[in-house]
Amino acid sequence: MEQTIIKINPADTVVVCLQPKSKGETIDIDGRTVTVNQDTPAGHKLLITDTPKGSDIIKYGYPIGHAREDLKAGDWVNENNLKTNLAGTLDYTYNPVDEKHGIKDEHRTFKGYVRKNGEVGTRNEIWIVPTVGCVNGIAEKLAARLKTETGEKGVDAIYAWHHNYGCSQLSGDHENTRKVLRDITLHPNAGGVLVLGLGCENNQPELFEQLLGNYDKERIKFLVTQKVEGDEVEAGLEILRQLYAKAKEDKREEVSVSKLRVGLKCGGSDGFSGITANPLVGEFSDWLVAQGGTSILTEVPEMFGAETILMNRCENRELFDKTVSMVNNFKEYFLSHGEPVGENPSPGNKAGGISTLEDKALGCTQKCGRAPVSGVLEYGDRLETNGLNLLSAPGNDLVAATALASAGCQIVLFTTGRGTPFGTFVPTMKIATNPTLAARKPNWIDFSAGQLIEGKTMKELVPEFIEKILAVASGEKARNEQNDYREIAIFKNGVTL
């Protein structure tokens, strides 16, 4: 008989509908028969035990909020009758856990571009990085001219990463912009970078160059347009031709999977996210870490309600303390703007079956599997530690994906139940949570985790998923690249002058 509901954890007081349920229909669960009290969409929750007003409702083995009113077994649980338990910052206690996964090092490889500093790119592209938004137009014109002139032959792509910042910002907000632009400039997916400045901006090109440290001067070059006599586009093209000539000589070579750094992101989530795509990505994350590679989880507001799971997986007290600070600092950011910390699920999330932030977070954090937390990064930081890392960034899809790539990820895995076309400045693979989305939007979706509710087992699907990711790492274009949907977004947190 086809499975139509799933109880995720034995302690749960709800089940998730894999198919729509009609009022009056019955389900058998835990040796009992429960009658459905309202028509309930697929991906949504049905209560399987009577729950008084104020009592917790359990999913994934943890509370996802409390009942707003007395509820009966068979009731459809949604944002109208379920309320978050989240409020303000918290004190936390370190209770370390060490989960053994037993995954073997398979000594796998992918074909990447080995850079002078030992980092490895999954792409070999020419990038133009403006120090300030005032030169976006020049940057775009330069990219278009070089594409026309070269046909992009011998390189994977040519892009200008336009943004609106680099001037009229203060203190930490300004430094966030500088750090992300630095990270993009130093990223191994670029075979050549032209840093394009204006000259009078806050993000002074000379000071920005110092921020790069000991960089490869054959691969990264500067042009300050106010200092150019005459046509700055022709001056920029002369530099780009040099970078292109250097980059097009680069060749892919076999490198260890331990060099792979993958960002973990979700957006447009639904009730299937925590059942299919997120656990699948979690299995991959554990596999990659076992190979000596690196994964990064971000979206701090979408950790609220599941943060203790991550805190207790920290390898030591110092990392635990950093995680506590990361979570509470983000809560303070919300509170400083007069916003509640538990108001996160979007209208699309709610329509898809996610009712509270805890509901979203407990599904979201499954993307990082069960590996120990080896590093905690501030926004704009670059990776220093292999293994599973946590990164401070908001849940906004474009900002978070950019932050993951800026930290050093060569690929971002993006799970989605509703669908989204965008990509950041590295390949951004979309993993559908359900088969309906995969069928409706094949031009957006790279892989369907919805196969898990069509009868395929996790054990069967994980090897296919690994092969797909390694293919993309080796040069196969992700859907966002095929569609030419690529952009960056920098976190804005401060005054604009």
Phi, psi and omega in degrees: 000136181292135179285130182243351176222162175219134171257113191288318183229142181304333182278353187294146174255006175228158167242158177256134180280122175277341175224157177301145177242139182260150176304133180093344176292155179244151174232147177254124182212131178054039178077010180236158175252127180242132178267131181286129186267339177218154171304129187230123183290161174298143181089350183263171189257139171244132177286138181244006176212145177301136185225113179293158176306134179089349181275148180292146171250133191250132174215144187061014182086005182227157176295135174249015182135188180231158183291131177284341183207171175297129181238151182247152173305133183099352179286145172284118181265122180212187185296345180279335181237007179234132182236140179300152172264357187283141176192115172070182179281162183225159167267140183237152177245134181279114177235079189299141175235151180229098181270124179272131180253336176068022179278133183271151172285115183268358179056044180280161178227166167220168182262109182231179179257114181276124182266168186302326182272005179094347176289159185235132176261148171267352177223162176230091190239160173257125183239146171245121184245107177288137174284341183209149182297341182298337182254016178305316183297319178295317180300316180295320179294319179297316179298316181296318180295317181292323177299315180296318184291323187254342187064014182060020180290132178089350173230164183280329180187165175229126185219148166252127183262083183288149178204173187253010193243195181100355177207161179061027175240157183236153169042235186299326179297316178295319180294325176302316179298313181299318182293318180293319177295323173300313183298320178295315181300323183269001187292137183290348176286353177260126174274342177199140183226129169257116174273117187252116181250169173263301178137330182248006185285162174300320179279073183301128182306321181296317179288325177296322179299320178297327180295335181288340181073215182275083185262167180279104185288347174281339185254337182236122181229158185242149170217124177255111192293328179293341181268355182276129172277116179091221191278109180290335179292316178295322178295320179293321179296323178300319179290318181296325178297322177295315180296319179296317180299323179288313186291324186289350176275348182289145179231148174289148175217159181291126178227157181294144175300341177298343178274355184275134179235120189236130176271146183244121187214149173225157179193150186058045185287161176219187183293345178270347186304314182280359181253327187242283191294315182295314174298325178297314177297323177298321176296318177296317180302314178298319178298314182296316179298321179294337177273001183091005180274192189223138171230153181230129173255135177229209185066064185303318179299338179267014167261342183301122182104343177232007188296328182294331177299316180288319181300319183283350175266359178295139185292337181205173183298323180299316178292323175301313181298321178295322180292319176301314180297318180301313182291310183292326176297323179289325175295319178297325177299315176300308185296327181294339177260010179073022182253142177289148183283346185259009185259089186228315184304131181281170175305322178294320176302312183294320177296332181274354175116007179258122193255330181223170178293324177298318177302315180292315185295318182294331173279320183299315186288350176293346179297338183260016172060223185233006183294154176292153177277119185257345182202151177228124187246142169280162178303130179090351177290153175258147182302139174234340187236130174290166182098193180282126177242152171251141184232132178282113176196158180285178181278344181311128190302310184291318181294314182293317179296320176297319180297319178297313179295321180297327179293343177128001179292135178269347179215146171243129174264123188236108179273143182206140177256338181259333179101144175200143185266343195292165171213152175267200189277004168236164179308131185238093186280131179261127179246114182285139179277342185219153183292334180297313179297316181300324180284324183284326186232059180296338178284348177256330194263131179267332184202141181254111172280353177297346176301336180292337176258007174253006174118345180281142181272160177299320180299324179285324189277326184303313179300323177297319181294316178301314181298321180295316181294318179293328176295316178294319177300331182269003174127344177297132185284135171287162183302320182296328177288318178300323181276351183062040175256099183212136180195171175236156176217128184255136181297123178257117181216071181172185182281141170257123183288000000 
